[in-house]
């Protein structure tokens, strides 16, 4: 019996991040409370170094290691880079907020980075148990993050809900995995794919497994009917955590949806396609329509997220390489917009005061035209109005669906985004046309100001020249999935 | 410097000038503004000269500079097509523009909007150059709309005057009608050729000649005729052909330099240029050319008649412009595209000259434009007088002035043409010669000859205009005299235009002219013995008789004519008709649609109705979010259950 050590190179970024994390745990012990900035800077540095490893090691080819459980391909690399960037922005935006709300502690950074590690593992999973591992790492860290303000009853309630429902979703996922294992005799994705393609697997068990597994993953995306936790958690969690929950995990969920459905289940395309149609239609309907009735800005954005995830599914369900690229474009665009929106809400908050009501946005233009303009960009992008990245995101998923021949679905989606435009435009109206109740100008740290500006400009610039991002998505998807 | 960057320099230099004067006008001041804009246009002129040399040495260019959008079906480029036709237009545009820029220093020196004005005219120069240098329909349309925009801005330059605002709105609306046709034409081209590139369209056009389309089901129309007529509708708007001519006389509300540059020499000739550029298409539709002949002929004659009754010096020149545009249009209809461009060029010089001379007079008269209050200005303003005289002789078509060659060639070409409508057009342009000579010399005599009729105060201050005004007059007078002699042979007989203009052999109206060509002197001699020359002499003689010798005669003649002068003074009631029928009708229709369609149906039922519906639905769905964790779990499990049952039923 001999033992060959696994090839470590493809997993260097993850390994490095884990080591950096462990060091952070130790470091945090010796950093006094008034020098907490060190922890923050260290975390950002760790992110940058991981990013350098990711980009530096990118080859444009597909590798697998750890006995085929871990996959390193262009799709994984680019999604991880996006996740890292988003994470860096999350940390930067939330710094001031955390200082004001007593969250500027080592735990916040340790937990978010662990969640990020989970996400990176999910993105690269080529074996269902590795996926599960990443997912749980993410779920548990998220749950702890939500409960970080442990004396706030709203936050504790939200954390409780998230924990119970996530456990339920995990249960469903595991149940589905066991079905899959029973039907195909393996949890390696390529082997599962072979077994299904060759027809030895029992279709009934496969479908049963498909439904439950998809339910488990849908929970992470927060699509109907697995969306109920989203508004409560968005509202209850500290805004800094909401900022995290609403952005980075979606990237992992997207990656996994695509890998599972395309990599392993492509023979069953008609089954999962029609399932996704139902879920996507419901998400767009419930998300957009309910958002109208919200007066709490975080809840409104929560419903808006639900509808965006419905749109994202449109790209996936078209079942073509172009559709997956479109969905990837959508997820990147969504992350950008969500970062911008919550970044601004974080900024509006003050010592012991959180922005909750939509009315708090009133007259923002008078208080700070620059930030009002940034929010305007975010809102028109979310509504999908041209000259913003959101327009191209919607356009590309819709044209993918159109190519798949589902015209009615496109019409429905356009109608839904029309309804959606109402509540996005209402925010613009509040900011520009109403009188502010509080006239103190906004003050923000330089880094927050610059990053907000970059974020808004990215939305605008990618809306004018979307081609590089489209090319990147197309490249990642075709290189990684084209052959599969 | 490579040729490509030279091509780019031509439009970009005026654009840079326009931006500098427009955005930083306050910072760089009045002098700074006119220096940068004049420099920009001068660079464009010099570059155009070099390009012209290169082109006539045999280096034509057709290529894209920048790709704007490339979709699966169509690619939209910014590109240049540099050939003899283009460089001719480039030289005319930049030269006249430069003259007008210099002239403006003197004419506008008291105006508070000095920098704005310079910025606009440079912007115009840029737009016009983009239009003529384009190698595709999209950029053509861009230039087309951009010159329209600047024209709108400049007609309303004195925006505190209600008449100026009325005039620019009118110009804008009437041009919209033309542009709508133009856009439809471009749309048809795109639909059937699948590209907007000139070269591709022209090479495929002969293959498409036989195709017909059904615009109204059951009645097929030739595709080429439909495209050509729609494109020509655009030309009718921009080049002010009847019945879309109504905006041009009113455009005289703008400052005189722009009347010269935009509403006489360049922009209004864009339609003529466009049709010449599209000659490979227009050659394929005889029907379209017949329509062009009739419309051009009508404009040439009936607009000339209107010039007889005007007393506003600028309006006389404006109606003469309309009539001359009619002449060019007739030449297009007769397939004599080179002649149309030839006349376009000579007209640009002598008409810009006449406008600027009129402006010089107006300037000296303290913005008095009524010729009845002028007279005898010859001795006060000698340079303006002599240059005006040259311009008028050119306009009347007296040899050897420039206008004689181009106008005579048009008449010859129409005479040689035998498609439907050419007889009518021939009669119209022939009769037009007499009228043209009459009104142009009526203007000259009323302004510069006879007894001074202005008040004493004005007379005491009369003096020749400053050099910035007179130098452009002199510089424009030179080509007004010699351009005809120099260019008649290469343009009409030689191979000046090369392949840039396509004429089918059977349509070649210039054929006869070419066969009987005996040099410039021969052409002049022939002209002296032909009818148009004597008609022009008769017109001048009659003007002299009416306005120099027996000055009571015009009144008597008017009384004898009955209601005709009234008809003419009211512009054949075109404006009245438009106001009553289109304007009032459209307001009525709009009112109805607003009350019934918008307020009641759309706002009441559809918009507010569906908004209420969504709002109610929203309230319902919201109640699902109870906040109880067991409800949430239930929804999840129920969802899984429903999906599972659905699939088990199917499997």
Interface residues (C-beta under 8 A of the other chain):
Chain A: X160 X161 X164 X165 X168 X169 X172 X203 X204 X207 X208 X211 X212 X215 X219 X224 X225 X226 X228 X229 X231 X232 X271 X275 X278 X286 X289 X290 X291 X292 X293 X294 X419 X422
Chain B: X611 X614 X615 X617 X618 X619 X621 X622 X624 X625 X627 X629 X631 X632 X633 X635 X636 X637 X638 X639 X640 X643 X644 X646 X647 X648 X651
